[in-house]
Amino acid sequence: MLTVQQHEEGLKKIKAGLATKVRILVPGEACPVCVAIEGVYEFDTVPTLPPDGCSCIGGCKAMYAPVLDMFGP
Ligand SMILES: [Zn+2]
């Protein structure tokens, strides 16, 4: 499980890198709140992790991952 600071750091790195969007990855054993926010988001609409009402056992299991939309020339 990641701390709020680690989530923020991860998101910052994704925004600073080559990614065009952010994906929220949610493992199968996560709580319904986390499962509901799984998906791909624009940088300015991505929800904060952990989400409000998260009830994952042992801490929020969702995490940020970069989405790379790279098309060759
Ligand atoms: Zn959760």
N, CA, C, O and the ligand as a Tripos MOL2 file, in Angstrom:
@<TRIPOS>MOLECULE
protein
  293   291    74     0     0
PROTEIN
NO_CHARGES

@<TRIPOS>ATOM
      1 N           0.8430   -1.2030    0.0000 N.3       1 MET1
      2 CA          0.0000    0.0000    0.0000 C.3       1 MET1
      3 C           0.8710    1.2430    0.0000 C.2       1 MET1
      4 O           1.9400    1.2680    0.6100 O.2       1 MET1
      5 N           0.3980    2.2820   -0.6970 N.am      2 LEU2
      6 CA          1.1510    3.5230   -0.8170 C.3       2 LEU2
      7 C           0.5520    4.5910    0.0850 C.2       2 LEU2
      8 O          -0.6530    4.6040    0.3350 O.2       2 LEU2
      9 N           1.4030    5.4850    0.5690 N.am      3 THR3
     10 CA          0.9060    6.6240    1.3350 C.3       3 THR3
     11 C           0.3730    7.6920    0.3810 C.2       3 THR3
     12 O           0.6160    7.6520   -0.8250 O.2       3 THR3
     13 N          -0.3590    8.6460    0.9560 N.am      4 VAL4
     14 CA         -0.8750    9.7470    0.1360 C.3       4 VAL4
     15 C           0.2760   10.4640   -0.5540 C.2       4 VAL4
     16 O           0.1700   10.8410   -1.7220 O.2       4 VAL4
     17 N           1.3830   10.6540    0.1730 N.am      5 GLN5
     18 CA          2.5520   11.3220   -0.4100 C.3       5 GLN5
     19 C           3.0970   10.5330   -1.5970 C.2       5 GLN5
     20 O           3.4730   11.1120   -2.6160 O.2       5 GLN5
     21 N           3.1370    9.2270   -1.4580 N.am      6 GLN6
     22 CA          3.6490    8.4030   -2.5590 C.3       6 GLN6
     23 C           2.7280    8.4610   -3.7760 C.2       6 GLN6
     24 O           3.1900    8.4620   -4.9160 O.2       6 GLN6
     25 N           1.4130    8.5100   -3.5190 N.am      7 HIS7
     26 CA          0.4740    8.6780   -4.6280 C.3       7 HIS7
     27 C           0.7330    9.9980   -5.3370 C.2       7 HIS7
     28 O           0.7820   10.0580   -6.5650 O.2       7 HIS7
     29 N           0.8990   11.0620   -4.5440 N.am      8 GLU8
     30 CA          1.1170   12.3890   -5.1320 C.3       8 GLU8
     31 C           2.4090   12.4250   -5.9330 C.2       8 GLU8
     32 O           2.4480   12.9790   -7.0320 O.2       8 GLU8
     33 N           3.4660   11.8350   -5.3850 N.am      9 GLU9
     34 CA          4.7490   11.7700   -6.0920 C.3       9 GLU9
     35 C           4.5990   11.0170   -7.4160 C.2       9 GLU9
     36 O           5.0920   11.4550   -8.4550 O.2       9 GLU9
     37 N           3.9100    9.8790   -7.3570 N.am     10 GLY10
     38 CA          3.7200    9.0730   -8.5500 C.3      10 GLY10
     39 C           2.9630    9.8430   -9.6160 C.2      10 GLY10
     40 O           3.3210    9.8000  -10.7940 O.2      10 GLY10
     41 N           1.9250   10.5420   -9.2080 N.am     11 LEU11
     42 CA          1.1250   11.3070  -10.1560 C.3      11 LEU11
     43 C           1.9520   12.4350  -10.7640 C.2      11 LEU11
     44 O           1.8540   12.7210  -11.9580 O.2      11 LEU11
     45 N           2.7680   13.0700   -9.9230 N.am     12 LYS12
     46 CA          3.6250   14.1580  -10.4080 C.3      12 LYS12
     47 C           4.5870   13.6510  -11.4830 C.2      12 LYS12
     48 O           4.7850   14.2930  -12.5140 O.2      12 LYS12
     49 N           5.1780   12.4890  -11.2180 N.am     13 LYS13
     50 CA          6.1270   11.9080  -12.1700 C.3      13 LYS13
     51 C           5.4330   11.5760  -13.4870 C.2      13 LYS13
     52 O           5.9800   11.7990  -14.5660 O.2      13 LYS13
     53 N           4.2200   11.0390  -13.3780 N.am     14 ILE14
     54 CA          3.4790   10.6870  -14.5910 C.3      14 ILE14
     55 C           3.1940   11.9480  -15.4030 C.2      14 ILE14
     56 O           3.3550   11.9530  -16.6240 O.2      14 ILE14
     57 N           2.7740   13.0110  -14.7310 N.am     15 LYS15
     58 CA          2.4690   14.2640  -15.4350 C.3      15 LYS15
     59 C           3.7180   14.8770  -16.0640 C.2      15 LYS15
     60 O           3.6390   15.5280  -17.1060 O.2      15 LYS15
     61 N           4.8740   14.6660  -15.4250 N.am     16 ALA16
     62 CA          6.1230   15.2520  -15.9240 C.3      16 ALA16
     63 C           6.7420   14.4200  -17.0420 C.2      16 ALA16
     64 O           7.6520   14.8810  -17.7320 O.2      16 ALA16
     65 N           6.2500   13.1990  -17.2210 N.am     17 GLY17
     66 CA          6.8500   12.2970  -18.1920 C.3      17 GLY17
     67 C           6.1650   12.3520  -19.5480 C.2      17 GLY17
     68 O           5.6290   13.3870  -19.9450 O.2      17 GLY17
     69 N           6.1870   11.2380  -20.2470 N.am     18 LEU18
     70 CA          5.6720   11.1840  -21.6170 C.3      18 LEU18
     71 C           4.1970   10.8340  -21.6830 C.2      18 LEU18
     72 O           3.6050   10.8230  -22.7620 O.2      18 LEU18
     73 N           3.6100   10.5510  -20.5450 N.am     19 ALA19
     74 CA          2.2170   10.1210  -20.5430 C.3      19 ALA19
     75 C           1.2970   11.2490  -20.9920 C.2      19 ALA19
     76 O           1.5660   12.4250  -20.7480 O.2      19 ALA19
     77 N           0.2130   10.8720  -21.6490 N.am     20 THR20
     78 CA         -0.7880   11.8510  -22.0660 C.3      20 THR20
     79 C          -2.0060   11.8080  -21.1580 C.2      20 THR20
     80 O          -2.7650   12.7740  -21.0750 O.2      20 THR20
     81 N          -2.1870   10.6830  -20.4810 N.am     21 LYS21
     82 CA         -3.3070   10.5220  -19.5490 C.3      21 LYS21
     83 C          -2.8450    9.6570  -18.3870 C.2      21 LYS21
     84 O          -1.7470    9.1000  -18.4020 O.2      21 LYS21
     85 N          -3.7030    9.5560  -17.3840 N.am     22 VAL22
     86 CA         -3.3930    8.7460  -16.2110 C.3      22 VAL22
     87 C          -4.4320    7.6370  -16.0850 C.2      22 VAL22
     88 O          -5.6340    7.8790  -16.1950 O.2      22 VAL22
     89 N          -3.9560    6.4350  -15.8560 N.am     23 ARG23
     90 CA         -4.8650    5.3330  -15.5870 C.3      23 ARG23
     91 C          -4.8550    5.0490  -14.0840 C.2      23 ARG23
     92 O          -3.7980    5.0960  -13.4550 O.2      23 ARG23
     93 N          -6.0090    4.7590  -13.5120 N.am     24 ILE24
     94 CA         -6.0590    4.2770  -12.1370 C.3      24 ILE24
     95 C          -6.2260    2.7680  -12.2070 C.2      24 ILE24
     96 O          -7.2240    2.2500  -12.7090 O.2      24 ILE24
     97 N          -5.2130    2.0800  -11.6860 N.am     25 LEU25
     98 CA         -5.2110    0.6200  -11.6570 C.3      25 LEU25
     99 C          -5.7890    0.1610  -10.3340 C.2      25 LEU25
    100 O          -5.4120    0.6630   -9.2750 O.2      25 LEU25
    101 N          -6.7070   -0.7940  -10.3960 N.am     26 VAL26
    102 CA         -7.3640   -1.2650   -9.1820 C.3      26 VAL26
    103 C          -7.3590   -2.7890   -9.1800 C.2      26 VAL26
    104 O          -7.9640   -3.4110  -10.0530 O.2      26 VAL26
    105 N          -6.6810   -3.3980   -8.2040 N.am     27 PRO27
    106 CA         -6.6630   -4.8550   -8.1410 C.3      27 PRO27
    107 C          -8.0340   -5.4070   -7.7420 C.2      27 PRO27
    108 O          -8.8580   -4.6960   -7.1690 O.2      27 PRO27
    109 N          -8.2610   -6.6740   -8.0510 N.am     28 GLY28
    110 CA         -9.5640   -7.2870   -7.8330 C.3      28 GLY28
    111 C         -10.0570   -7.2670   -6.4050 C.2      28 GLY28
    112 O         -11.2630   -7.2750   -6.1630 O.2      28 GLY28
    113 N          -9.1210   -7.2400   -5.4410 N.am     29 GLU29
    114 CA         -9.5610   -7.3130   -4.0530 C.3      29 GLU29
    115 C          -9.8190   -5.9370   -3.4430 C.2      29 GLU29
    116 O         -10.0740   -5.8290   -2.2430 O.2      29 GLU29
    117 N          -9.7560   -4.9000   -4.2500 N.am     30 ALA30
    118 CA         -9.9940   -3.5550   -3.7390 C.3      30 ALA30
    119 C         -11.4760   -3.3550   -3.4120 C.2      30 ALA30
    120 O         -12.3350   -4.1270   -3.8390 O.2      30 ALA30
    121 N         -11.7510   -2.2920   -2.6390 N.am     31 CYS31
    122 CA        -13.1350   -2.0170   -2.2190 C.3      31 CYS31
    123 C         -13.9470   -1.4590   -3.3880 C.2      31 CYS31
    124 O         -13.3760   -1.0330   -4.3920 O.2      31 CYS31
    125 N         -15.2820   -1.4590   -3.2600 N.am     32 PRO32
    126 CA        -16.1380   -0.9760   -4.3600 C.3      32 PRO32
    127 C         -15.8640    0.4670   -4.7690 C.2      32 PRO32
    128 O         -16.0060    0.8180   -5.9400 O.2      32 PRO32
    129 N         -15.4700    1.3140   -3.8010 N.am     33 VAL33
    130 CA        -15.1880    2.7180   -4.1330 C.3      33 VAL33
    131 C         -14.0150    2.7890   -5.0990 C.2      33 VAL33
    132 O         -14.0640    3.5190   -6.0900 O.2      33 VAL33
    133 N         -12.9610    2.0340   -4.8120 N.am     34 CYS34
    134 CA        -11.7970    2.0240   -5.7020 C.3      34 CYS34
    135 C         -12.1530    1.4090   -7.0570 C.2      34 CYS34
    136 O         -11.7540    1.9280   -8.0990 O.2      34 CYS34
    137 N         -12.8980    0.3110   -7.0420 N.am     35 VAL35
    138 CA        -13.2810   -0.3300   -8.3010 C.3      35 VAL35
    139 C         -14.0710    0.6490   -9.1710 C.2      35 VAL35
    140 O         -13.9450    0.6470  -10.3950 O.2      35 VAL35
    141 N         -14.8870    1.4890   -8.5220 N.am     36 ALA36
    142 CA        -15.7290    2.4240   -9.2710 C.3      36 ALA36
    143 C         -14.9260    3.5140   -9.9720 C.2      36 ALA36
    144 O         -15.3860    4.0670  -10.9710 O.2      36 ALA36
    145 N         -13.7420    3.8310   -9.4710 N.am     37 ILE37
    146 CA        -12.9600    4.9040  -10.0900 C.3      37 ILE37
    147 C         -11.9010    4.3680  -11.0500 C.2      37 ILE37
    148 O         -11.1350    5.1430  -11.6220 O.2      37 ILE37
    149 N         -11.8520    3.0430  -11.2300 N.am     38 GLU38
    150 CA        -10.8680    2.4940  -12.1510 C.3      38 GLU38
    151 C         -11.1190    3.0350  -13.5580 C.2      38 GLU38
    152 O         -12.2610    3.1260  -14.0070 O.2      38 GLU38
    153 N         -10.0440    3.3890  -14.2360 N.am     39 GLY39
    154 CA        -10.2070    3.8780  -15.5920 C.3      39 GLY39
    155 C          -9.1390    4.8710  -15.9760 C.2      39 GLY39
    156 O          -8.1680    5.0670  -15.2460 O.2      39 GLY39
    157 N          -9.3170    5.5010  -17.1280 N.am     40 VAL40
    158 CA         -8.3430    6.4530  -17.6670 C.3      40 VAL40
    159 C          -8.9060    7.8570  -17.5360 C.2      40 VAL40
    160 O         -10.0750    8.1060  -17.8300 O.2      40 VAL40
    161 N          -8.0530    8.7690  -17.0900 N.am     41 TYR41
    162 CA         -8.4780   10.1430  -16.8380 C.3      41 TYR41
    163 C          -7.5230   11.1300  -17.4940 C.2      41 TYR41
    164 O          -6.3380   10.8520  -17.6780 O.2      41 TYR41
    165 N          -8.0830   12.3160  -17.8490 N.am     42 GLU42
    166 CA         -7.2390   13.4460  -18.2120 C.3      42 GLU42
    167 C          -6.5350   13.9180  -16.9460 C.2      42 GLU42
    168 O          -7.0050   13.6810  -15.8340 O.2      42 GLU42
    169 N          -5.3870   14.5980  -17.1330 N.am     43 PHE43
    170 CA         -4.6310   15.0500  -15.9650 C.3      43 PHE43
    171 C          -5.4700   15.9090  -15.0150 C.2      43 PHE43
    172 O          -5.3360   15.8010  -13.7960 O.2      43 PHE43
    173 N          -6.3300   16.7580  -15.5730 N.am     44 ASP44
    174 CA         -7.0620   17.6800  -14.6890 C.3      44 ASP44
    175 C          -8.3540   17.0970  -14.1290 C.2      44 ASP44
    176 O          -9.0580   17.7790  -13.3850 O.2      44 ASP44
    177 N          -8.6840   15.8460  -14.4700 N.am     45 THR45
    178 CA         -9.9010   15.2730  -13.8960 C.3      45 THR45
    179 C          -9.6030   14.0280  -13.0600 C.2      45 THR45
    180 O         -10.5210   13.3910  -12.5430 O.2      45 THR45
    181 N          -8.3330   13.6840  -12.9300 N.am     46 VAL46
    182 CA         -8.0070   12.4400  -12.2290 C.3      46 VAL46
    183 C          -8.3310   12.5710  -10.7270 C.2      46 VAL46
    184 O          -7.9340   13.5510  -10.0960 O.2      46 VAL46
    185 N          -9.0400   11.6000  -10.1610 N.am     47 PRO47
    186 CA         -9.3800   11.6650   -8.7420 C.3      47 PRO47
    187 C          -8.1460   11.4900   -7.8580 C.2      47 PRO47
    188 O          -7.1560   10.8820   -8.2640 O.2      47 PRO47
    189 N          -8.2240   12.0250   -6.6610 N.am     48 THR48
    190 CA         -7.1510   11.8680   -5.6880 C.3      48 THR48
    191 C          -7.2280   10.4790   -5.0590 C.2      48 THR48
    192 O          -8.3120    9.9740   -4.7660 O.2      48 THR48
    193 N          -6.0730    9.8810   -4.8590 N.am     49 LEU49
    194 CA         -6.0030    8.5880   -4.1520 C.3      49 LEU49
    195 C          -5.4790    8.8100   -2.7400 C.2      49 LEU49
    196 O          -4.6050    9.6560   -2.5520 O.2      49 LEU49
    197 N          -5.9730    8.0900   -1.7480 N.am     50 PRO50
    198 CA         -7.1320    7.2010   -1.8470 C.3      50 PRO50
    199 C          -8.4300    7.9930   -1.9870 C.2      50 PRO50
    200 O          -8.5240    9.1160   -1.4920 O.2      50 PRO50
    201 N          -9.4280    7.4230   -2.6550 N.am     51 PRO51
    202 CA        -10.6970    8.1300   -2.8530 C.3      51 PRO51
    203 C         -11.4930    8.2450   -1.5510 C.2      51 PRO51
    204 O         -11.3140    7.4520   -0.6260 O.2      51 PRO51
    205 N         -12.3690    9.2410   -1.4990 N.am     52 ASP52
    206 CA        -13.2440    9.3940   -0.3300 C.3      52 ASP52
    207 C         -14.0680    8.1290   -0.1520 C.2      52 ASP52
    208 O         -14.6560    7.6190   -1.1060 O.2      52 ASP52
    209 N         -14.1070    7.6310    1.0700 N.am     53 GLY53
    210 CA        -14.9360    6.4670    1.3560 C.3      53 GLY53
    211 C         -14.2620    5.1450    1.0730 C.2      53 GLY53
    212 O         -14.8940    4.0930    1.1630 O.2      53 GLY53
    213 N         -12.9640    5.1860    0.7250 N.am     54 CYS54
    214 CA        -12.2380    3.9440    0.4610 C.3      54 CYS54
    215 C         -12.2510    3.0510    1.6930 C.2      54 CYS54
    216 O         -11.9770    3.5030    2.8050 O.2      54 CYS54
    217 N         -12.5710    1.7880    1.4860 N.am     55 SER55
    218 CA        -12.6050    0.8450    2.6090 C.3      55 SER55
    219 C         -11.7680   -0.3940    2.3180 C.2      55 SER55
    220 O         -12.0560   -1.4720    2.8380 O.2      55 SER55
    221 N         -10.7490   -0.2520    1.5030 N.am     56 CYS56
    222 CA         -9.8580   -1.3770    1.2350 C.3      56 CYS56
    223 C          -9.2520   -1.8780    2.5440 C.2      56 CYS56
    224 O          -8.8480   -1.0900    3.4000 O.2      56 CYS56
    225 N          -9.1970   -3.1780    2.6810 N.am     57 ILE57
    226 CA         -8.5940   -3.7610    3.8690 C.3      57 ILE57
    227 C          -7.0840   -3.5730    3.8020 C.2      57 ILE57
    228 O          -6.4420   -3.9840    2.8360 O.2      57 ILE57
    229 N          -6.5160   -2.9440    4.8430 N.am     58 GLY58
    230 CA         -5.0750   -2.7150    4.8600 C.3      58 GLY58
    231 C          -4.6410   -1.4880    4.0880 C.2      58 GLY58
    232 O          -3.4440   -1.2880    3.8780 O.2      58 GLY58
    233 N          -5.5840   -0.6570    3.6560 N.am     59 GLY59
    234 CA         -5.2330    0.5730    2.9470 C.3      59 GLY59
    235 C          -5.6230    0.5170    1.4810 C.2      59 GLY59
    236 O          -5.8470   -0.5500    0.9090 O.2      59 GLY59
    237 N          -5.6950    1.7030    0.8930 N.am     60 CYS60
    238 CA         -6.1530    1.8080   -0.4910 C.3      60 CYS60
    239 C          -5.2280    1.0360   -1.4310 C.2      60 CYS60
    240 O          -4.0060    1.1650   -1.3470 O.2      60 CYS60
    241 N          -5.8030    0.2410   -2.3180 N.am     61 LYS61
    242 CA         -5.0060   -0.5960   -3.2160 C.3      61 LYS61
    243 C          -4.9460   -0.0470   -4.6260 C.2      61 LYS61
    244 O          -4.2600   -0.6030   -5.4840 O.2      61 LYS61
    245 N          -5.6580    1.0370   -4.8710 N.am     62 ALA62
    246 CA         -5.6060    1.6430   -6.2060 C.3      62 ALA62
    247 C          -4.2710    2.3560   -6.3830 C.2      62 ALA62
    248 O          -3.6470    2.7610   -5.4020 O.2      62 ALA62
    249 N          -3.8320    2.5110   -7.6250 N.am     63 MET63
    250 CA         -2.6160    3.2720   -7.8790 C.3      63 MET63
    251 C          -2.6440    3.9170   -9.2640 C.2      63 MET63
    252 O          -3.3760    3.4940  -10.1590 O.2      63 MET63
    253 N          -1.8150    4.9630   -9.4090 N.am     64 TYR64
    254 CA         -1.7280    5.6490  -10.6920 C.3      64 TYR64
    255 C          -0.7600    4.9320  -11.6160 C.2      64 TYR64
    256 O           0.2440    4.3730  -11.1740 O.2      64 TYR64
    257 N          -1.0710    4.9570  -12.8960 N.am     65 ALA65
    258 CA         -0.1540    4.4340  -13.9030 C.3      65 ALA65
    259 C          -0.2390    5.3270  -15.1320 C.2      65 ALA65
    260 O          -1.3140    5.8340  -15.4540 O.2      65 ALA65
    261 N           0.8780    5.5250  -15.8220 N.am     66 PRO66
    262 CA          0.8620    6.3790  -17.0130 C.3      66 PRO66
    263 C           0.1650    5.6980  -18.1850 C.2      66 PRO66
    264 O           0.2260    4.4770  -18.3330 O.2      66 PRO66
    265 N          -0.4950    6.4970  -19.0120 N.am     67 VAL67
    266 CA         -1.0380    6.0150  -20.2850 C.3      67 VAL67
    267 C          -0.2150    6.6630  -21.3810 C.2      67 VAL67
    268 O          -0.1800    7.8890  -21.4910 O.2      67 VAL67
    269 N           0.4360    5.8650  -22.1810 N.am     68 LEU68
    270 CA          1.3140    6.3810  -23.2320 C.3      68 LEU68
    271 C           0.6390    6.2400  -24.5910 C.2      68 LEU68
    272 O           0.4780    5.1330  -25.1030 O.2      68 LEU68
    273 N           0.2540    7.3490  -25.1550 N.am     69 ASP69
    274 CA         -0.3240    7.3600  -26.4960 C.3      69 ASP69
    275 C           0.7360    7.7780  -27.4870 C.2      69 ASP69
    276 O           0.7170    8.8980  -27.9970 O.2      69 ASP69
    277 N           1.6430    6.8940  -27.7520 N.am     70 MET70
    278 CA          2.7500    7.2520  -28.6420 C.3      70 MET70
    279 C           2.4720    6.7020  -30.0320 C.2      70 MET70
    280 O           2.2970    5.4980  -30.2210 O.2      70 MET70
    281 N           2.4380    7.6010  -30.9890 N.am     71 PHE71
    282 CA          2.2720    7.1700  -32.3670 C.3      71 PHE71
    283 C           3.5060    7.5580  -33.1480 C.2      71 PHE71
    284 O           3.9760    8.6930  -33.0570 O.2      71 PHE71
    285 N           4.0260    6.6350  -33.9050 N.am     72 GLY72
    286 CA          5.2440    6.9150  -34.6730 C.3      72 GLY72
    287 C           4.9900    7.9480  -35.7600 C.2      72 GLY72
    288 O           3.8430    8.1690  -36.1500 O.2      72 GLY72
    289 N           6.0330    8.5730  -36.2460 N.am     73 PRO73
    290 CA          5.8990    9.5980  -37.2970 C.3      73 PRO73
    291 C           5.4790    8.9640  -38.6300 C.2      73 PRO73
    292 O           5.3180    9.6690  -39.6260 O.2      73 PRO73
    293 ZN        -10.3600    1.2920   -1.6550 Zn       74 ZN74
@<TRIPOS>BOND
     1     1     2 1
     2     2     3 1
     3     3     4 2
     4     3     5 am
     5     5     6 1
     6     6     7 1
     7     7     8 2
     8     7     9 am
     9     9    10 1
    10    10    11 1
    11    11    12 2
    12    11    13 am
    13    13    14 1
    14    14    15 1
    15    15    16 2
    16    15    17 am
    17    17    18 1
    18    18    19 1
    19    19    20 2
    20    19    21 am
    21    21    22 1
    22    22    23 1
    23    23    24 2
    24    23    25 am
    25    25    26 1
    26    26    27 1
    27    27    28 2
    28    27    29 am
    29    29    30 1
    30    30    31 1
    31    31    32 2
    32    31    33 am
    33    33    34 1
    34    34    35 1
    35    35    36 2
    36    35    37 am
    37    37    38 1
    38    38    39 1
    39    39    40 2
    40    39    41 am
    41    41    42 1
    42    42    43 1
    43    43    44 2
    44    43    45 am
    45    45    46 1
    46    46    47 1
    47    47    48 2
    48    47    49 am
    49    49    50 1
    50    50    51 1
    51    51    52 2
    52    51    53 am
    53    53    54 1
    54    54    55 1
    55    55    56 2
    56    55    57 am
    57    57    58 1
    58    58    59 1
    59    59    60 2
    60    59    61 am
    61    61    62 1
    62    62    63 1
    63    63    64 2
    64    63    65 am
    65    65    66 1
    66    66    67 1
    67    67    68 2
    68    67    69 am
    69    69    70 1
    70    70    71 1
    71    71    72 2
    72    71    73 am
    73    73    74 1
    74    74    75 1
    75    75    76 2
    76    75    77 am
    77    77    78 1
    78    78    79 1
    79    79    80 2
    80    79    81 am
    81    81    82 1
    82    82    83 1
    83    83    84 2
    84    83    85 am
    85    85    86 1
    86    86    87 1
    87    87    88 2
    88    87    89 am
    89    89    90 1
    90    90    91 1
    91    91    92 2
    92    91    93 am
    93    93    94 1
    94    94    95 1
    95    95    96 2
    96    95    97 am
    97    97    98 1
    98    98    99 1
    99    99   100 2
   100    99   101 am
   101   101   102 1
   102   102   103 1
   103   103   104 2
   104   103   105 am
   105   105   106 1
   106   106   107 1
   107   107   108 2
   108   107   109 am
   109   109   110 1
   110   110   111 1
   111   111   112 2
   112   111   113 am
   113   113   114 1
   114   114   115 1
   115   115   116 2
   116   115   117 am
   117   117   118 1
   118   118   119 1
   119   119   120 2
   120   119   121 am
   121   121   122 1
   122   122   123 1
   123   123   124 2
   124   123   125 am
   125   125   126 1
   126   126   127 1
   127   127   128 2
   128   127   129 am
   129   129   130 1
   130   130   131 1
   131   131   132 2
   132   131   133 am
   133   133   134 1
   134   134   135 1
   135   135   136 2
   136   135   137 am
   137   137   138 1
   138   138   139 1
   139   139   140 2
   140   139   141 am
   141   141   142 1
   142   142   143 1
   143   143   144 2
   144   143   145 am
   145   145   146 1
   146   146   147 1
   147   147   148 2
   148   147   149 am
   149   149   150 1
   150   150   151 1
   151   151   152 2
   152   151   153 am
   153   153   154 1
   154   154   155 1
   155   155   156 2
   156   155   157 am
   157   157   158 1
   158   158   159 1
   159   159   160 2
   160   159   161 am
   161   161   162 1
   162   162   163 1
   163   163   164 2
   164   163   165 am
   165   165   166 1
   166   166   167 1
   167   167   168 2
   168   167   169 am
   169   169   170 1
   170   170   171 1
   171   171   172 2
   172   171   173 am
   173   173   174 1
   174   174   175 1
   175   175   176 2
   176   175   177 am
   177   177   178 1
   178   178   179 1
   179   179   180 2
   180   179   181 am
   181   181   182 1
   182   182   183 1
   183   183   184 2
   184   183   185 am
   185   185   186 1
   186   186   187 1
   187   187   188 2
   188   187   189 am
   189   189   190 1
   190   190   191 1
   191   191   192 2
   192   191   193 am
   193   193   194 1
   194   194   195 1
   195   195   196 2
   196   195   197 am
   197   197   198 1
   198   198   199 1
   199   199   200 2
   200   199   201 am
   201   201   202 1
   202   202   203 1
   203   203   204 2
   204   203   205 am
   205   205   206 1
   206   206   207 1
   207   207   208 2
   208   207   209 am
   209   209   210 1
   210   210   211 1
   211   211   212 2
   212   211   213 am
   213   213   214 1
   214   214   215 1
   215   215   216 2
   216   215   217 am
   217   217   218 1
   218   218   219 1
   219   219   220 2
   220   219   221 am
   221   221   222 1
   222   222   223 1
   223   223   224 2
   224   223   225 am
   225   225   226 1
   226   226   227 1
   227   227   228 2
   228   227   229 am
   229   229   230 1
   230   230   231 1
   231   231   232 2
   232   231   233 am
   233   233   234 1
   234   234   235 1
   235   235   236 2
   236   235   237 am
   237   237   238 1
   238   238   239 1
   239   239   240 2
   240   239   241 am
   241   241   242 1
   242   242   243 1
   243   243   244 2
   244   243   245 am
   245   245   246 1
   246   246   247 1
   247   247   248 2
   248   247   249 am
   249   249   250 1
   250   250   251 1
   251   251   252 2
   252   251   253 am
   253   253   254 1
   254   254   255 1
   255   255   256 2
   256   255   257 am
   257   257   258 1
   258   258   259 1
   259   259   260 2
   260   259   261 am
   261   261   262 1
   262   262   263 1
   263   263   264 2
   264   263   265 am
   265   265   266 1
   266   266   267 1
   267   267   268 2
   268   267   269 am
   269   269   270 1
   270   270   271 1
   271   271   272 2
   272   271   273 am
   273   273   274 1
   274   274   275 1
   275   275   276 2
   276   275   277 am
   277   277   278 1
   278   278   279 1
   279   279   280 2
   280   279   281 am
   281   281   282 1
   282   282   283 1
   283   283   284 2
   284   283   285 am
   285   285   286 1
   286   286   287 1
   287   287   288 2
   288   287   289 am
   289   289   290 1
   290   290   291 1
   291   291   292 2
@<TRIPOS>SUBSTRUCTURE
     1 MET1         2 RESIDUE 1 A MET
     2 LEU2         6 RESIDUE 1 A LEU
     3 THR3        10 RESIDUE 1 A THR
     4 VAL4        14 RESIDUE 1 A VAL
     5 GLN5        18 RESIDUE 1 A GLN
     6 GLN6        22 RESIDUE 1 A GLN
     7 HIS7        26 RESIDUE 1 A HIS
     8 GLU8        30 RESIDUE 1 A GLU
     9 GLU9        34 RESIDUE 1 A GLU
    10 GLY10       38 RESIDUE 1 A GLY
    11 LEU11       42 RESIDUE 1 A LEU
    12 LYS12       46 RESIDUE 1 A LYS
    13 LYS13       50 RESIDUE 1 A LYS
    14 ILE14       54 RESIDUE 1 A ILE
    15 LYS15       58 RESIDUE 1 A LYS
    16 ALA16       62 RESIDUE 1 A ALA
    17 GLY17       66 RESIDUE 1 A GLY
    18 LEU18       70 RESIDUE 1 A LEU
    19 ALA19       74 RESIDUE 1 A ALA
    20 THR20       78 RESIDUE 1 A THR
    21 LYS21       82 RESIDUE 1 A LYS
    22 VAL22       86 RESIDUE 1 A VAL
    23 ARG23       90 RESIDUE 1 A ARG
    24 ILE24       94 RESIDUE 1 A ILE
    25 LEU25       98 RESIDUE 1 A LEU
    26 VAL26      102 RESIDUE 1 A VAL
    27 PRO27      106 RESIDUE 1 A PRO
    28 GLY28      110 RESIDUE 1 A GLY
    29 GLU29      114 RESIDUE 1 A GLU
    30 ALA30      118 RESIDUE 1 A ALA
    31 CYS31      122 RESIDUE 1 A CYS
    32 PRO32      126 RESIDUE 1 A PRO
    33 VAL33      130 RESIDUE 1 A VAL
    34 CYS34      134 RESIDUE 1 A CYS
    35 VAL35      138 RESIDUE 1 A VAL
    36 ALA36      142 RESIDUE 1 A ALA
    37 ILE37      146 RESIDUE 1 A ILE
    38 GLU38      150 RESIDUE 1 A GLU
    39 GLY39      154 RESIDUE 1 A GLY
    40 VAL40      158 RESIDUE 1 A VAL
    41 TYR41      162 RESIDUE 1 A TYR
    42 GLU42      166 RESIDUE 1 A GLU
    43 PHE43      170 RESIDUE 1 A PHE
    44 ASP44      174 RESIDUE 1 A ASP
    45 THR45      178 RESIDUE 1 A THR
    46 VAL46      182 RESIDUE 1 A VAL
    47 PRO47      186 RESIDUE 1 A PRO
    48 THR48      190 RESIDUE 1 A THR
    49 LEU49      194 RESIDUE 1 A LEU
    50 PRO50      198 RESIDUE 1 A PRO
    51 PRO51      202 RESIDUE 1 A PRO
    52 ASP52      206 RESIDUE 1 A ASP
    53 GLY53      210 RESIDUE 1 A GLY
    54 CYS54      214 RESIDUE 1 A CYS
    55 SER55      218 RESIDUE 1 A SER
    56 CYS56      222 RESIDUE 1 A CYS
    57 ILE57      226 RESIDUE 1 A ILE
    58 GLY58      230 RESIDUE 1 A GLY
    59 GLY59      234 RESIDUE 1 A GLY
    60 CYS60      238 RESIDUE 1 A CYS
    61 LYS61      242 RESIDUE 1 A LYS
    62 ALA62      246 RESIDUE 1 A ALA
    63 MET63      250 RESIDUE 1 A MET
    64 TYR64      254 RESIDUE 1 A TYR
    65 ALA65      258 RESIDUE 1 A ALA
    66 PRO66      262 RESIDUE 1 A PRO
    67 VAL67      266 RESIDUE 1 A VAL
    68 LEU68      270 RESIDUE 1 A LEU
    69 ASP69      274 RESIDUE 1 A ASP
    70 MET70      278 RESIDUE 1 A MET
    71 PHE71      282 RESIDUE 1 A PHE
    72 GLY72      286 RESIDUE 1 A GLY
    73 PRO73      290 RESIDUE 1 A PRO
    74 ZN74       293 GROUP 0 **** ****
